[in-house]
Amino acid sequence: MKSLANYQEAFLAYLNQQDYTLEPNGLYAPIDYILKLGGKRLRPILVLLAVESFGAKKEKALPASLAVEIFHNFSLVHDDIMDEAPLRRGKPTVHKKWDTNTGILSGDAMLIMAYQQLHDYPSSQAKQLHQLFSKTAIQICEGQQYDVEFETRNLVSETEYLQMIEYKTAVLVACALQMGAIIAEAAEESQHKIYEFGKLLGIAFQLQDDFLDAFGNPATFGKQIGGDILENKKTFLYIKAKELGNEKQKDELNRFFSVETHKNEDKIQQVKDVFEATGAKKSIQKAIEAYTHQAIKVLNSIEMEEQAKNHLLEFSDWLMTRKV
């Protein structure tokens, strides 16, 4: 993981150079708080990794990497408000530390700031970056809306769910990689392939996140375990449990997911028991592996230096085996 740590260090050094001690403090302090709250910085790392994979210097991609990270954190601030989440990376969410109005307004400012990072690229690159970024942004909003609608629907198909996580999560991973390829002036075919690699990897990442939400370690996950269950989210685990379960297990899930509660540890454990008994837990683990392998197949078809490909493979392997 040393190579990935180097990209992370380069990004964090650049992030720490940014000055968010601006006025009004009530707008900018929450932005500084969420951006410096931690996290693995996966998406900005991918921008830097991609640009060097196609033969350019990572320094050229630092503003774009910051754009991706600011946008990602903007979406988290607003998602946390919508989900009424108390914790983010083990710390109070912005709307809990301040208030909901602050979370909305500071999040709006972050969206604008993300686009500002792309202004200084050469005009032809800036146009491509803005078009890709805008397409990604609207897809993320579409994915979030699907996610909200699924909470109140009795039936969500596996296909619908996979499309939702593709839009809500995977397209930003794909965008990060293609932005690096654009900045490096990679061939158009390579840009499309690195995007596809990122999309498949992003789906695997979100499925892994769903798995960790139910079965992760609270000390390392950084969010409330069982949050999706309490919010009645129709995740891959839920969908597979409904598909694979017997009538009694399906009835149990219907009962659990018809109850609106935010403080019921018994519900979390009992639903997790159903996920295990039906084989849904094993199904999601197989799906994570399958999407990761599809991503690697696409990666292997891209023309790039073997060392660069190995760094991307290293990232894929880490994503697939990160601690629970």
N, C-alpha and C positions, 0 to 999 in steps of 0.2 A: 504493500500500500504506500510505499515511500513516494512513488511518482505522483500519486493522487494527492498526497499530503503537500507536496510542493505546489501544486495548483491551488490547493486550499489556502496555503500560506500567502501566495501571491495575491489572491483575491482579498483575503482579510486585511492585508497591508494596504491595499487600495481602498477598501471600505473604510478603514480607520483614518484615512486621509480626508474623508469627506466631513464637512462641518455642518451639522444639523442643529447647532446652538443658535437658532435664528428666532426672530420675533414674528408673530406672537408665540411665546413659549408653549402655550396650550395647544397649538397646532403641531409644532415641530418636536416637542419632547416625546410624544408617543411614537413618532416616526423613528427617532433615535433609539428609543426603547426596543421596539420590535426588531429593528435591523441589527441591533447588537445583542439580541437575546440568545443567540447561539444558533444551533442547527448544524447540519452537516454540509450545507452550501452545495448541494448536489448539482443544481441547475447552473450556477455560475462556473463551477468546475468543468461542466460539460462544454460550455462555450469556449473556455480556454483550452481544454483538451482537444476539441474539434479543430480550432484554428491552427494549433501546432501539428495536429495529425495531417493537415493538408499543406504543411510546409511554411507557415507564416509564424511570426513571433507572437507570443501570448499577450504581450503588452498592447498590441493593436486591438485586442478584443476585451480589454478591461472595462471600458465604458458599456459595451453591450452586455457583459456579464453582470454588471451592476444593474442595468435595466431589467434583466431577467429576475434578479434577486429582489429588487424593489417591487416589481409587479407581483411576484410570488407572495411576498409578505403582505402587500395590499390585499390580495385575495384571501389570505389567512385572517386578516383583521375583520373583513366583512363576513367571511364564513363563520368565524367564532361568534359574531353577533347573531347571525341567523340560527346557529346551533345552540346558542346560549351556553357556550363552552366556558368553564371556569379557568382552565389551564391551557397554556401553550408552551411547549418545551419545559414543562415543570414549573412555570411561573404564571402569575395571574395574566389573563388575556387583557388586551388594551381596554376593552369596554368595562372590564371589572376593575382594573386599576384606576381608570378615569371614569368615563361614562359612555353610554351608547352614542350620544351625539358626537362626542369627541372621536370615537372609533370610526364613525361614518365620515366625518370631515377630514380627519387625518388620512384615512384610507383613500379618499378622493384625491387628496394632494399627492399621495404616493403614486397613483396611476399617472398623473401628469408628469411627475418627476421621472418616472420610468421612461416615458417617451423623450424627455429632454436629454437623456444620456445618448440618444442616437443621432442628435442633430449635427454633430461635428464630423460624421463620416463623409467621405466623398459622395457627391450627389447621386451617382448611380447606385452605390452601395446603400446609401441612406434610404433611397426609394424602395429597394428590395427589402431592407430590414424593417421599414415601417409597414410595408404591405404584409409581410409574414407576421409581424408582431400584432397587427390589427386583426388579421384572420384568426390568430391564436386567441386573442383577447375575447372576441365574440364567441368563439367555440367554447371557451371556458365558462362564459356566462350561460350559454345554452346547456352545458353540462350541469352547472349548478342548478338551473331551473328544473331539469329532469330529476335531479337528486331530490329537490324539494317536493316535486309532484309524486315521486315514488313513495314517499313517506305515508301518503294518504290513500294509496292504491292497494287493493287486495292482491292483485296479480301483477308481477313484473317478470318478464322473461329474461333468460340469461343473455340473449342477444341485445335486448334493450339496456340491460345493466352494463354490458361490455361497451356499448356505444357511449353510455353516460360517463364511464370512467376514462374512456379514450378522450372525450372532450374536456372533462373536468380536470384531468391530471396529465394524461400521456402527451397531449399536444404541446404542452409547455416544455417537456423534456425534449421532444422532437424539435421544437422551435429553437431551443438552446443550441442543439447540435448543428442545425442548419444555419443559424446565425454565424457560428464559427466558420462554417464552410463558405458562406458568402464573403465574410471578411477576408478569408484566405484566398478568395477568387478560385475556388475549386470548380471543376467541370460541373455542368448542370446535372448530369446523370449522378454524379457523386453526391451532390446536394440532396437530390431526391432520395437516394439510398440511405444517406446518413439520417435523414428525417424519418424514414420508415423504420430504421434500426431504433431510433429514439422512441418512436410511438409504441413499438412492441415492448421495448424495455420499460416504458412508462406504464403500460398496462400491467406488466409483471410487478412493478413497484407498487401500484395502487392495490393490487390483489394482496401483496405482502403486507401493506398497511392495514387492509381489512382483517387479515389474519392476526396481526399484532394487536389490533384494537380489541379483539376478543381473547387472544391467548398470549399476549406479550407480557413482559416483565414491567411493572409500573416504574421501577427504578431506572430503567433504560429507555422506555418508550416515550416518556415525557408528556403524555396525555392521559386522561382518565381512561382506565381500562373498562371496557364495556359501554363506552359512550354511544357507539352506534346502536347497541341493543336498547339502551335507555331512550334513544331518540326514535326507536322503531324503524331504523333504516333497513331497507330491503337490499342488503349486501349480497355478495356472491355466496357467502355462507348460508344465509337465509334461503336464497333461491334454491341452492342445491339440497338443503335440508327438506324443503317442501317437495322437491322432485323425488328424493330418495327415501323419504320417511314413510312409515306406515300411517294408517288413519289416525291412530292415537297420537303419534308424534306431530302430525299435521295439525290436529285439533289443539294440541298444547301450544304450538307456535301461533296459531290463530288467536288463542286466548292471551298469550303473553304480549303479542304485538297489537292487541286491541286496547291495552291498558296504557294510558298516558301517565308516566311517572318519571321523575328524574333522580329519585333517591331510593332505589330498591335493589340492594345487593343480591337478594334472593332471586330476583328476576334474572340478573346477569348470569349467575351460576347455573340456574336451571336451563336457560337458553343455551349456554355453552355445553351443558350435558347433552342436550338434544343435537347440537351440531356435531358432537363426537359420536353419539350413538347412531346417527343416520349415515355417517361416512362423509358428511359435508366438510369436515376438517381435513380429511385426506384428499378430497376432491380439489380444494383450493390449493393445497400444497402441490398437487400434480399440475394444476393450471399455471401456477407461478413458474414451475420448471419448464413447462411447455412453451410459454410465451418468451421466456428467457432464451431458450434454445432456438426459437424462430428468429429472435433478434440477432443472435450470434451468426446464424446462417446468412442473414442479409449482410451483416458486417463483413463476413468472409468474402463476399462478392464485390466489395469496394476496392478500387485500386488505390492503395496507400502503402507507405513504408511499413514493414513488418513490425518494427518497434512501436510505431504509433497504434497499429491494430492491437498489439499486445496490451497497451495501456487501456484501450477501450474494453478489451476482453477482461482485463483485471477489474475494471469498474463493474462490468456485468456480473462477474463472479462474486464480488463483494455485495452487490445488490441482492443476489440470490441467496446468499448465506449469512446476511447480517444477523446479529444476535436478536433473540426474542426475549 
